[in-house]
């Protein structure tokens, strides 16, 4: 009920100007576990982000044995170039942005980079104790694999909700996603083990193939018996899938399940009264006359949802226009289905289907309506995975698969309506689909977009407006007094 502090520029507010300030008010409801915050203006989130930890209420316990300690593990990306220069360069060129020079773990790229050899992140643990690691992927451009040499991790939560525990040798985490894992320190004292992360990319031609590292080191009575060094660790023991291993990525993601018990009930809509089918595509648009563009065949790269490439307003934010009834800022006719139907995952798609429409249309949802949204990946310009993120509410991930979604076959035979995971970010696999369901019980204006920043910058996003309900507690709260002006 309070979208005024949600943050996406020109969607729920105008950007905070240099020298300006704005008080963020975040109202938590059912969230418990790990969330995060970040800037949402152009590419400022490359360096402006942090963790949000929501502990159990007083008198309540974790749904697993209480860990000895917990700490965030935040993955980021680092470029040698200033991030705003990089953003301007790639927007001007119409091509792909420069690939980052390193992934970081808690701010450091690790000992495979000379600049970080002495300062790589080191985690000291006591033998026999259990630690809760709060993993956050703040990277800009790709899904990540993460692993700790010699240790299995127990997954217990994602996106501010708990899950049925499961063990895994590696983690797949999308940009925008959080995952809570338990680490059992059950290895020899005074030993060091590598923690490592690398990009997963199913189709990108250019990707940073380097692996970032950190060290896990065992202590005795909270005192390190030897200086933790990489020389004492065994990097070959790190269990990371291959860079393009799509099967490893989806196999991990498919294991998530909600707790679905009395204390953590599942409220997944068994039927949907609003059905949406959204295609996610990479596109190409003609290069402006007299310009040189670095996209395919001299065009400019673009991206779209249902063949609409988002163009943000600049005179007023959508939320402000909706709340005040001001016209001309957005349209209310975002298509519920792709305007043209074809074999979306065919290896060869005619070039005529590559050019999207442009605009700023929204999809209006009735308060308390039950929504099913199917994300359909397409093979336009080769296709790639898309971590889709919805502001304002979590959704239940009820199904997924490869190829084109077939409602008669897929919805009736493969959906999980018993204990689906409750997330706000889900990776749609390359040339595949994901089905989610949610209830539109949070009135306001809410952005939905791909969390690969280049795709969002190219227009892979759209906006939902959830109408007010009839009761006093079903209405959007009024704006604060210090909203930043346009």
C-alpha positions as CSV (number, residue, x, y, z in Angstrom):
1,X,0.0,0.0,0.0
2,X,3.0,2.3,-0.1
3,X,4.6,2.4,-3.6
4,X,5.9,5.9,-3.0
5,X,9.3,4.6,-1.8
6,X,9.5,1.7,-4.3
7,X,12.0,3.7,-6.3
8,X,12.2,2.9,-10.1
9,X,12.8,6.2,-11.8
10,X,9.8,7.6,-13.7
11,X,7.7,4.7,-12.6
12,X,7.0,5.4,-8.9
13,X,9.1,8.6,-8.5
14,X,11.3,11.0,-10.2
15,X,15.0,10.6,-9.5
16,X,16.5,12.2,-6.4
17,X,18.5,15.1,-7.8
18,X,22.1,15.9,-7.0
19,X,22.2,17.5,-3.5
20,X,18.6,16.4,-2.9
21,X,17.2,13.9,-0.4
22,X,14.2,11.7,0.1
23,X,13.2,9.6,3.1
24,X,12.5,6.0,2.1
25,X,9.8,4.3,4.2
26,X,9.6,0.6,3.7
27,X,6.6,-1.3,5.2
28,X,7.2,-5.0,5.8
29,X,4.3,-7.4,6.1
30,X,5.0,-11.2,5.7
31,X,8.7,-10.9,4.7
32,X,11.2,-12.9,6.7
33,X,14.8,-13.7,5.8
34,X,17.0,-11.8,3.3
35,X,16.1,-8.9,1.0
36,X,18.1,-6.1,-0.4
37,X,17.9,-2.5,-1.5
38,X,19.5,-0.7,-4.5
39,X,19.4,2.4,-6.6
40,X,17.0,2.2,-9.6
41,X,18.1,5.1,-11.8
42,X,20.1,4.2,-15.0
43,X,23.1,2.1,-13.8
44,X,23.6,3.5,-10.4
45,X,22.8,0.2,-8.7
46,X,26.2,-1.0,-9.9
47,X,27.6,0.5,-6.7
48,X,24.6,1.7,-4.6
49,X,23.1,-1.4,-2.9
50,X,23.0,-3.3,0.4
51,X,21.4,-6.0,2.4
52,X,18.1,-6.0,4.4
53,X,17.8,-8.7,7.0
54,X,14.4,-9.5,8.5
55,X,14.8,-11.6,11.7
56,X,12.0,-13.7,13.2
57,X,9.6,-11.9,15.5
58,X,10.4,-11.9,19.2
59,X,9.2,-15.2,20.6
60,X,9.4,-16.9,17.1
61,X,12.1,-19.2,15.9
62,X,13.7,-20.0,12.6
63,X,12.1,-23.1,10.9
64,X,15.6,-24.7,11.2
65,X,18.1,-24.9,14.1
66,X,19.2,-21.5,15.1
67,X,22.6,-20.7,13.4
68,X,25.6,-19.6,15.4
69,X,25.9,-16.5,13.3
70,X,24.7,-15.0,10.0
71,X,26.3,-12.7,7.5
72,X,25.6,-11.4,4.0
73,X,27.6,-12.6,1.0
74,X,27.0,-9.9,-1.7
75,X,28.0,-10.5,-5.3
76,X,28.7,-7.5,-7.4
77,X,30.5,-6.5,-10.7
78,X,33.4,-4.3,-11.3
79,X,34.7,-2.4,-14.3
80,X,37.9,-0.4,-14.8
81,X,35.7,2.2,-16.5
82,X,33.5,4.7,-14.7
83,X,30.0,3.2,-14.6
84,X,28.3,6.3,-16.0
85,X,30.7,6.6,-18.9
86,X,30.1,2.9,-19.6
87,X,26.4,3.4,-19.6
88,X,26.6,6.4,-21.9
89,X,28.9,4.6,-24.3
90,X,26.8,1.5,-24.7
91,X,23.5,3.5,-25.1
92,X,25.2,5.6,-27.7
93,X,26.6,2.7,-29.6
94,X,23.4,0.6,-29.8
95,X,25.4,-2.5,-29.1
96,X,26.3,-4.6,-26.1
97,X,27.9,-3.0,-23.0
98,X,31.5,-3.7,-22.1
99,X,31.8,-6.9,-20.2
100,X,32.8,-6.4,-16.6
101,X,36.4,-7.0,-15.6
102,X,35.5,-9.0,-12.4
103,X,32.8,-10.3,-10.2
104,X,33.2,-9.3,-6.5
105,X,32.4,-11.1,-3.3
106,X,31.7,-8.5,-0.5
107,X,33.5,-5.9,-2.6
108,X,36.6,-7.9,-3.6
109,X,37.4,-9.9,-6.8
110,X,39.7,-12.3,-5.0
111,X,43.3,-13.6,-5.4
112,X,43.0,-14.2,-9.1
113,X,43.4,-10.5,-9.5
114,X,46.6,-8.8,-8.4
115,X,44.7,-5.8,-7.0
116,X,42.8,-8.0,-4.6
117,X,45.3,-10.7,-3.6
118,X,45.9,-9.3,-0.1
119,X,42.4,-8.0,0.5
120,X,40.2,-10.9,-0.7
121,X,37.2,-11.5,1.5
122,X,37.9,-14.0,4.3
123,X,35.3,-15.7,6.5
124,X,36.5,-17.3,9.8
125,X,34.4,-20.1,11.2
126,X,34.5,-22.4,14.3
127,X,34.5,-26.1,13.8
128,X,31.1,-27.8,14.6
129,X,29.1,-24.6,14.3
130,X,26.4,-23.7,11.7
131,X,26.3,-20.4,9.8
132,X,23.5,-18.7,7.9
133,X,24.9,-17.2,4.7
134,X,22.6,-14.6,3.2
135,X,23.5,-14.6,-0.5
136,X,22.6,-11.5,-2.6
137,X,23.2,-11.2,-6.3
138,X,23.8,-7.5,-7.0
139,X,25.6,-8.2,-10.2
140,X,24.4,-6.2,-13.3
141,X,24.6,-8.6,-16.2
142,X,24.4,-12.3,-15.5
143,X,23.2,-15.2,-13.4
144,X,26.0,-16.6,-11.1
145,X,27.1,-20.1,-9.9
146,X,28.5,-20.2,-6.4
147,X,30.2,-22.9,-4.4
148,X,32.4,-23.6,-1.4
149,X,35.1,-26.2,-1.8
150,X,34.5,-29.4,0.1
151,X,31.2,-28.2,1.6
152,X,27.6,-28.8,0.8
153,X,25.2,-26.0,1.4
154,X,21.6,-26.3,2.7
155,X,19.2,-24.0,1.0
156,X,16.5,-22.7,3.4
157,X,15.1,-19.5,1.9
158,X,14.8,-17.1,-1.1
159,X,13.5,-13.6,-1.6
160,X,12.4,-13.0,2.0
161,X,10.6,-16.3,2.4
162,X,11.7,-19.7,3.8
163,X,11.7,-22.9,1.8
164,X,11.9,-26.6,2.3
165,X,15.6,-27.3,3.0
166,X,17.6,-29.1,0.4
167,X,21.4,-29.7,0.0
168,X,23.4,-28.7,-3.0
169,X,27.1,-28.6,-4.0
170,X,26.5,-25.3,-5.8
171,X,24.1,-22.4,-5.9
172,X,22.5,-20.7,-9.0
173,X,21.5,-17.1,-8.2
174,X,20.0,-14.5,-10.5
175,X,20.6,-10.8,-10.4
176,X,18.0,-9.3,-8.0
177,X,17.6,-12.6,-6.1
178,X,18.5,-13.5,-2.5
179,X,19.1,-17.1,-1.3
180,X,19.6,-18.1,2.4
181,X,21.9,-21.1,2.9
182,X,23.2,-22.9,6.0
183,X,26.9,-23.8,6.1
184,X,27.9,-26.5,8.5
185,X,31.6,-26.1,9.6
186,X,32.4,-29.7,9.8
187,X,35.9,-29.8,8.3
188,X,39.4,-29.9,9.9
189,X,40.6,-27.1,12.1
190,X,43.1,-24.5,10.7
191,X,42.3,-25.4,7.1
192,X,41.3,-23.0,4.4
193,X,38.8,-23.6,1.6
194,X,38.0,-21.5,-1.5
195,X,34.6,-19.9,-2.0
196,X,34.1,-19.1,-5.6
197,X,31.6,-17.5,-8.1
198,X,31.5,-17.4,-11.9
199,X,29.1,-16.3,-14.5
200,X,26.4,-18.6,-16.0
201,X,25.5,-17.5,-19.5
202,X,23.6,-19.7,-21.9
203,X,24.1,-17.6,-25.0
204,X,26.1,-14.4,-24.6
205,X,29.0,-14.2,-27.1
206,X,31.1,-12.1,-24.7
207,X,31.2,-13.0,-21.0
208,X,33.9,-12.7,-18.3
209,X,35.2,-16.3,-17.9
210,X,37.2,-15.5,-14.8
211,X,36.2,-16.9,-11.4
212,X,36.1,-14.7,-8.3
213,X,37.3,-16.1,-5.0
214,X,37.1,-15.7,-1.3
215,X,38.4,-17.8,1.6
216,X,36.6,-19.9,4.3
217,X,39.0,-20.5,7.2
218,X,38.6,-22.6,10.3
219,X,39.7,-21.3,13.7
220,X,40.3,-22.7,17.2
221,X,38.5,-21.0,20.0
222,X,37.8,-18.0,17.8
223,X,41.5,-17.6,17.2
224,X,43.1,-18.2,13.8
225,X,45.9,-20.7,14.2
226,X,47.5,-19.8,10.9
227,X,47.3,-16.9,8.6
228,X,44.5,-17.8,6.0
229,X,46.1,-17.8,2.6
230,X,45.2,-19.1,-0.8
231,X,48.2,-21.4,-0.7
232,X,46.5,-23.5,2.0
233,X,43.4,-23.9,0.0
234,X,42.6,-26.2,-2.9
235,X,40.9,-24.4,-5.7
236,X,40.4,-27.6,-7.7
237,X,38.0,-28.8,-5.0
238,X,35.5,-26.0,-5.9
239,X,32.4,-27.6,-7.6
240,X,31.2,-25.1,-10.2
241,X,29.2,-26.1,-13.3
242,X,30.4,-25.1,-16.8
243,X,29.7,-21.5,-17.9
244,X,26.9,-22.4,-20.3
245,X,25.5,-25.4,-18.3
246,X,21.7,-24.6,-18.6
247,X,20.8,-28.0,-17.2
248,X,22.7,-27.2,-14.0
249,X,21.1,-23.8,-13.7
250,X,17.5,-25.0,-14.1
251,X,18.0,-28.2,-12.1
252,X,19.0,-26.1,-9.1
253,X,16.2,-23.5,-9.5
254,X,13.6,-26.3,-10.0
255,X,14.2,-27.7,-6.5
256,X,12.7,-24.8,-4.6
257,X,9.5,-25.5,-2.6
258,X,7.6,-23.5,0.0
259,X,7.4,-24.8,3.5
260,X,3.6,-25.1,3.3
261,X,3.1,-25.8,7.0
262,X,0.8,-24.3,9.6
263,X,3.2,-21.5,10.5
264,X,4.1,-20.8,6.8
265,X,0.9,-21.5,4.9
266,X,0.6,-21.4,1.1
267,X,-2.0,-19.2,-0.5
268,X,-1.5,-19.9,-4.2
269,X,-4.5,-19.1,-6.3
270,X,-6.0,-22.5,-7.5
271,X,-7.7,-20.7,-10.4
272,X,-6.9,-17.4,-12.1
273,X,-9.4,-14.9,-13.3
274,X,-6.8,-12.9,-15.2
275,X,-4.5,-14.8,-17.6
276,X,-1.5,-13.1,-19.1
277,X,1.0,-14.4,-21.6
278,X,4.2,-12.3,-22.0
279,X,6.9,-12.9,-24.5
280,X,10.4,-11.8,-23.6
281,X,12.5,-10.9,-26.6
282,X,15.8,-9.4,-27.8
283,X,15.1,-7.1,-30.7
284,X,16.8,-4.9,-33.3
285,X,15.7,-1.4,-34.4
286,X,17.0,0.5,-37.4
287,X,20.0,2.8,-36.8
288,X,19.2,6.5,-37.1
289,X,20.1,8.1,-40.3
290,X,23.7,9.3,-40.4
291,X,24.7,7.3,-37.3
292,X,26.8,4.2,-36.9
293,X,25.3,1.4,-34.6
294,X,27.1,-1.6,-33.1
295,X,24.1,-3.9,-33.1
296,X,23.5,-6.8,-35.5
297,X,23.8,-5.9,-39.1
298,X,24.4,-2.3,-38.2
299,X,21.1,-1.9,-36.2
300,X,20.5,-0.9,-32.6
301,X,19.8,-3.6,-30.0
302,X,16.5,-3.4,-28.1
303,X,14.4,-5.6,-25.9
304,X,10.7,-6.0,-25.3
305,X,7.8,-7.6,-23.4
306,X,5.0,-8.7,-25.8
307,X,6.9,-6.9,-28.5
308,X,6.6,-3.5,-26.7
309,X,9.9,-1.9,-25.8
310,X,9.4,0.3,-22.8
311,X,10.1,4.1,-23.2
312,X,10.0,5.8,-19.9
313,X,8.3,9.2,-19.4
314,X,10.5,12.0,-18.3
315,X,8.1,14.8,-17.3
316,X,6.3,12.8,-14.6
317,X,6.4,9.4,-13.0
318,X,3.6,6.9,-13.7
319,X,2.5,6.7,-10.0
320,X,2.2,10.5,-9.7
321,X,0.1,10.7,-12.9
322,X,-2.1,7.8,-11.8
323,X,-2.7,9.1,-8.3
324,X,-3.5,12.6,-9.5
325,X,-5.5,11.6,-12.6
326,X,-3.1,13.3,-15.0
327,X,-3.4,12.0,-18.6
328,X,-0.8,11.7,-21.4
329,X,1.9,10.1,-19.2
330,X,1.0,6.4,-19.9
331,X,-1.4,4.3,-21.8
332,X,-3.6,1.6,-20.2
333,X,-3.7,-0.9,-23.1
334,X,-0.6,-3.2,-22.5
335,X,-1.4,-6.4,-24.4
336,X,-2.4,-9.5,-22.4
337,X,-0.9,-11.7,-25.1
338,X,1.7,-11.3,-27.8
339,X,0.3,-9.3,-30.8
340,X,1.7,-11.8,-33.2
341,X,1.9,-15.6,-32.5
342,X,4.6,-17.7,-34.1
343,X,7.0,-20.4,-33.1
344,X,8.8,-18.4,-30.4
345,X,11.6,-20.8,-29.8
346,X,12.4,-21.8,-33.4
347,X,16.1,-21.7,-34.3
348,X,15.4,-19.3,-37.2
349,X,12.9,-16.5,-36.8
350,X,12.2,-14.1,-39.7
351,X,13.9,-10.7,-39.4
352,X,10.5,-9.0,-39.8
353,X,9.6,-10.1,-36.3
354,X,12.7,-8.5,-34.7
355,X,11.4,-4.9,-34.7
356,X,9.3,-4.0,-31.6
357,X,6.8,-1.3,-31.0
358,X,7.7,1.4,-28.5
359,X,5.6,2.9,-25.7
360,X,4.7,3.2,-22.1
361,X,1.6,1.2,-21.6
362,X,0.4,-0.3,-18.3
363,X,-1.7,-3.3,-17.4
364,X,-4.5,-2.5,-14.9
365,X,-5.4,-5.2,-12.4
366,X,-8.6,-5.3,-10.3
367,X,-7.9,-5.4,-6.5
368,X,-7.8,-8.9,-5.1
369,X,-7.9,-10.5,-8.6
370,X,-6.0,-13.8,-9.1
371,X,-3.4,-13.5,-11.8
372,X,-1.6,-16.1,-13.8
373,X,1.4,-14.7,-15.8
374,X,3.3,-17.0,-18.2
375,X,6.7,-15.6,-19.2
376,X,7.7,-17.0,-22.6
377,X,11.3,-16.7,-23.7
378,X,11.9,-16.3,-27.5
379,X,14.8,-17.1,-29.7
380,X,14.8,-13.7,-31.4
381,X,18.5,-12.8,-31.9
382,X,19.5,-16.0,-30.3
383,X,17.6,-15.9,-27.0
384,X,19.0,-15.9,-23.5
385,X,17.8,-16.5,-19.9
386,X,15.8,-13.7,-18.3
387,X,15.6,-13.2,-14.5
388,X,12.2,-11.5,-14.3
389,X,11.5,-9.4,-11.2
390,X,8.1,-8.0,-10.0
391,X,7.9,-5.1,-7.6
392,X,5.3,-4.8,-4.9
393,X,4.5,-8.5,-4.3
394,X,6.0,-12.0,-4.4
395,X,4.5,-14.6,-6.8
396,X,4.2,-18.4,-6.7
397,X,6.3,-20.1,-9.3
398,X,3.8,-22.9,-10.3
399,X,5.5,-24.3,-13.4
400,X,8.3,-24.1,-16.0
401,X,9.6,-25.9,-19.1
402,X,11.5,-25.6,-22.3
403,X,10.0,-24.8,-25.7
404,X,6.6,-23.0,-26.3
405,X,4.1,-23.0,-23.5
406,X,1.1,-25.2,-24.2
407,X,-1.7,-24.5,-21.7
408,X,-3.6,-27.8,-22.4
409,X,-0.5,-29.8,-21.8
410,X,1.7,-27.8,-19.4
411,X,-0.9,-26.3,-17.0
412,X,-2.9,-29.5,-16.6
413,X,0.1,-31.8,-16.2
414,X,3.1,-30.0,-14.7
415,X,1.8,-27.2,-12.4
416,X,2.6,-27.4,-8.7
417,X,-0.3,-25.9,-6.8
418,X,0.6,-27.5,-3.5
419,X,4.0,-26.0,-2.3
420,X,5.3,-23.8,-5.1
421,X,8.1,-21.4,-4.0
422,X,7.1,-17.8,-3.2
423,X,9.6,-15.5,-5.0
424,X,10.0,-12.0,-6.5
425,X,12.6,-12.9,-9.1
426,X,12.6,-16.0,-11.3
427,X,15.0,-16.9,-14.2
428,X,13.1,-17.8,-17.3
429,X,15.4,-20.4,-19.1
430,X,16.6,-19.7,-22.6
431,X,13.9,-20.7,-25.1
432,X,11.7,-21.8,-22.2
433,X,8.8,-20.6,-20.1
434,X,7.8,-20.0,-16.5
435,X,4.3,-19.7,-15.0
436,X,3.6,-17.6,-11.9
437,X,0.5,-16.8,-9.9
438,X,-0.3,-14.1,-7.4
439,X,-3.1,-12.1,-5.9
440,X,-3.3,-8.4,-6.7
441,X,-3.8,-7.3,-3.1
442,X,-1.2,-4.5,-3.0
443,X,-2.8,-1.4,-4.5
444,X,-0.4,1.0,-6.3
445,X,1.9,1.1,-9.3
446,X,4.4,-1.7,-9.6
447,X,7.3,-2.2,-12.1
448,X,8.1,-5.5,-13.7
449,X,11.4,-6.0,-15.6
450,X,14.3,-8.2,-16.5
451,X,17.0,-7.9,-13.9
452,X,19.8,-8.1,-16.5
453,X,20.5,-4.4,-16.6
454,X,21.3,-4.2,-20.3
455,X,17.9,-5.8,-21.1
456,X,16.0,-3.4,-18.8
457,X,17.9,-0.5,-20.4
458,X,16.8,-1.7,-23.8
459,X,13.2,-1.8,-22.8
460,X,12.4,-5.2,-21.3
461,X,9.9,-4.0,-18.7
462,X,6.3,-2.9,-18.1
463,X,4.1,-1.6,-15.3
464,X,1.1,-3.0,-13.4
465,X,-1.4,-0.8,-11.7
466,X,-3.4,-2.5,-9.0
467,X,-6.6,-0.6,-8.2
468,X,-7.8,0.3,-4.7
469,X,-10.1,-2.1,-3.0
470,X,-13.3,-1.1,-1.2
471,X,-12.2,-1.3,2.4
472,X,-10.1,1.3,4.3
473,X,-7.2,-1.0,4.5
474,X,-7.4,-1.9,0.8
475,X,-6.4,1.5,-0.5
476,X,-3.0,3.0,-1.4
477,X,-1.6,5.3,1.2
478,X,-1.1,9.0,0.3
479,X,2.3,10.3,-0.9
480,X,4.9,11.7,1.5
481,X,5.7,15.4,1.6
482,X,9.3,15.2,0.3
483,X,8.7,13.4,-3.0
484,X,11.6,14.4,-5.4
485,X,10.4,16.7,-8.2
486,X,11.0,16.0,-11.9
